[in-house]
Each structure stands twice: as structure tokens, then as C-alpha cells.
Amino acid sequence: MLCENLFSLRKGRKLSQEQVAEAIGVSRQAVAKWESGEAVPDLMNCAALAKLYDVTLDELVNFDSRESNGLRIAPGGKYMFGAVTVGEKGQIVIPAKARKIFNIRPGDSLVVLGDIQQGLALINAQAFLDQFNIMQGE
């Protein structure tokens, strides 16, 4: 998993092995061995790679693209939770991982925002109202 993540992140950011090596202070050969699975970076290098690629250390090490329909690791703070099915009355089930990350609990209020070109978005109702009041100068 780690070697695939390192390769995918580097390619996704259009970096060469030389550029990665220079950025974190190792040889190009070390980066090549990590990406091929011949060697594993130590904890300090993993932390440097996670910072370089703007992902968490957990995502760098544990992300499995097979469990995410072939998607790559998203940049820090961005998530793709997969598809949901809309029920007959328009209801959806927010994936458990999303509920955990965003601390969404039963009974919470969410505002549904929409843009014809970009789609729908959900936002915590209180956070939305707080921002709205700031914009209104209250």
C-alpha cells in the first residue's frame, strides 16, 4: 500500500523522483526503492513525505485505492467518501467515516446548498448561520 501511495502521490503532483528526494533530503535511489517496495521509509521520512504531499501520515501509510474505487488520496482536508443512493423520499445516508470526521450526530441540522454547475453541498447549520451573521455585520 505505502509504495503504491508514494508512487501515486508523486505522479499526481507531477514531481520527479529527483524533486521528491531533494525536497526531503534523501537520494533519488531511496525514493525509487520506496516506490518499488524494495525498502520502506523511516518514520521521519514518512512524516516529511506526508507534509510534502499534503496528506496525513495515516493516509500515506494506510490509504487503499481499492477500497476507494481507484481514487487517489485527496489533498489535506479534502475527502471523497464514495457514492450514496437517494431514497424514494430524497433521503440519503451520510457514510459513517464522514459522520465521524465531521462529528455529525443524529438530530444535527445541516444546510443543503446547491449550485447548478457544481452540485449540492451539506454544511453544519450553526456554522452556516455564524458565517452568515458575520457577513451581515452582526
N, C-alpha and C positions, 0 to 999 in steps of 0.2 A: 504494500500500500504506500509506504513512505516514498519508495523510489518512483512510483507512478505519479504521486503528488508533486514531487520535486520537478520531474520532467514536464508535467502538465502546466504547473505554475510558471516555470521558466519560459516555455513556449508561448503560453497565453499572454505573457508580458513582453514577448518578442526580445528576450535577452539571450545573449550567447553564454556558453559555459564560462568563457573568459570574463565576461562582465559580472556574472554572479560571483565567481571566485575573487575578483578584485574587490567587489563590494563588501564581502565578508572576511577577506584576508586569508584565503586558502589558495591552493593550486587548482588549476583547471582540471588536473587529473583527479583530484579529490572529488570535485563536483561530478565528473564523469562516472566515477566509481559509485557515488551515492545514487545517481540516476539509474545506473545499470543494476543496482542491488548487490554489487560486489563488496561494498562497505556501507556502514551506517554512520552518519554524522554524530558527534558527541552532543551532549545537551546544550552546550554553549553555541555550537554551530547551528543546531536546530532552532534555538531562540533567535539567532541572527537571521536565519533564513525566513522564519515566520515574520519577523519585523520587515525584512526586505520585501516579502510578498504581500504584506498587509493582511495576514491571516493569523488565527490563534495557533498556539503550539499544538493544542488538541486537534484542530482541523488539519494542520500539516501532517501530523502523525497518523490520525485515525480516520480521516475522510475516505470514504469508499464510493467511488463514482458509480459502481454497480448498484448501490442502494439508492442512488440519486438519478436514476435513468440516464447515466452517462454525462451528467452535468459536471462542470469543473467547480472547484472551490471558489466561492464568491469572495470579493474583497471584504475586509473587516467591516463588520456591522451590517452586511447585506446577506440576505438569506433567500433560498429557494426551497420551499417546503413540499413541493410537489402539487399535484392536481387534486381538486376536491370536486365532488359531484353535487350539483344543485338539486335539491329535492322538489317535489311537486308544489310545495308552497313557497319555494325560493330559499329554503334553509340550506346552510352549509355547515359542515363540521370543520372547525379550525384544527389542523393537525396538532397532536399532543406536544411535539417539540416546539412549535410556535407558541402554544399556550404557556409552556414552561419558560421559554426565553423572554417573552413579553409579559409574564406574570398575569395572564388572563384567567380569571376565575368565573365560575357560574354566577350569573347575576350582574356581571360587569357590563357597562354600557359602552358601545362602540359607535362611532360615527362612520357612515358609509359615504365616501367621496367618490366622484366619478368624473372622468374626462373621456370624451368620445374617442380620442386617438390613443390614450394611454390605458384606459380601463378603469377598474374600481380599486379603491384602497380603503382599508379599515384603520381607524385611529382611535385611541383611547378618548372617550368623550370629555373627560375632565381636562386632559392635556389640550384638546382642541379648543375647549372653552377658555382656558387660561391664555392660549396664544391669541385667540380672537379678541379677548379683552385687552391684551397688551396692544394689539394693532388698533383698537378703538380708542386707546389712550386712557383707559380706566385704571 
